[in-house]
Amino acid sequence: MRYVTLAVIFAVTVLLQRVALADELLVTPEDIAAEVGQKTVHYGTALRLKNVASGFHLHSHEVKYGTGSGQQSVTGMADNHDSNSLWTIKEGQGSEPRLYTQPVRCGDIIRLEHCLTRRNLHSHEDRSPVSGRNEVSAYGEDGDGDEGDNWELVCESQPKGELVKGNMSFHLLHVLTRRYLFTSRDLDFNARNCGRNCPIGGQLEVSGDRDKSGRTRWQITSGVFYIPKASSSSDEESSSSRDSHPDDEL
């Protein structure tokens, strides 16, 4: 009987330890936001971007537009954990390659490469299917596209040259068309504008708008961040170190 009692006590002790460990490992959205907000964004970082006004995330997939360019569609997705909402930040088309140790700065010309399909966030003068604004698509092969993939990162409150942090709000200005990356909750794909079996039903149209507004404002919600070894504020300013390693995904 004593052995049975000891076994029960041992089992309960292990269970309590596991519960305590689970409590320690529990991460809330607020925890993630606080951690992301402290990160400096470097080239090569894979990010999820949320449109502040709608709460939807920049998203793409192997679904082509049925009108306009016929290129791979880009939409807004409500789910904040979908792997099709990850984008790698790269230097602009025609620019010198950037190292993982080099931070992104306000005013930089960048490209965003869709992680799963290897196509770049792109825009042009074709009309978007719902609102008739400038169409936004995913374009290129294996990360190679053209100058229509270039976007200027316009920080909401910080001047050009400032290091981009995870908690900043920003706008993405398409370099060639001078339109801002835009989406809105009232521009959803549904049976009326996309058909009964619409493959992107419930998602939002993403397009280019001529005016900078709350609906062109974006934030980073999570991602895989590259952290230079032994980084410090001086390291980030000079970007001299060549050694880096990926931090855990947030």
Secondary structure as GFF3:
##gff-version 3
##sequence-region A 1 250
A	DSSP	alpha_helix	2	25	.	.	.	ID=ss1
A	DSSP	alpha_helix	29	37	.	.	.	ID=ss2
A	DSSP	beta_strand	46	51	.	.	.	ID=ss3
A	DSSP	beta_strand	57	64	.	.	.	ID=ss4
A	DSSP	beta_strand	72	77	.	.	.	ID=ss5
A	DSSP	three_ten_helix	83	85	.	.	.	ID=ss6
A	DSSP	beta_strand	87	91	.	.	.	ID=ss7
A	DSSP	beta_strand	109	114	.	.	.	ID=ss8
A	DSSP	beta_strand	120	127	.	.	.	ID=ss9
A	DSSP	beta_strand	134	139	.	.	.	ID=ss10
A	DSSP	three_ten_helix	147	149	.	.	.	ID=ss11
A	DSSP	beta_strand	151	155	.	.	.	ID=ss12
A	DSSP	beta_strand	169	174	.	.	.	ID=ss13
A	DSSP	beta_strand	180	188	.	.	.	ID=ss14
A	DSSP	alpha_helix	191	194	.	.	.	ID=ss15
A	DSSP	beta_strand	204	209	.	.	.	ID=ss16
A	DSSP	three_ten_helix	214	216	.	.	.	ID=ss17
A	DSSP	beta_strand	218	228	.	.	.	ID=ss18
A	DSSP	alpha_helix	233	238	.	.	.	ID=ss19
A	DSSP	beta_strand	244	249	.	.	.	ID=ss20
###
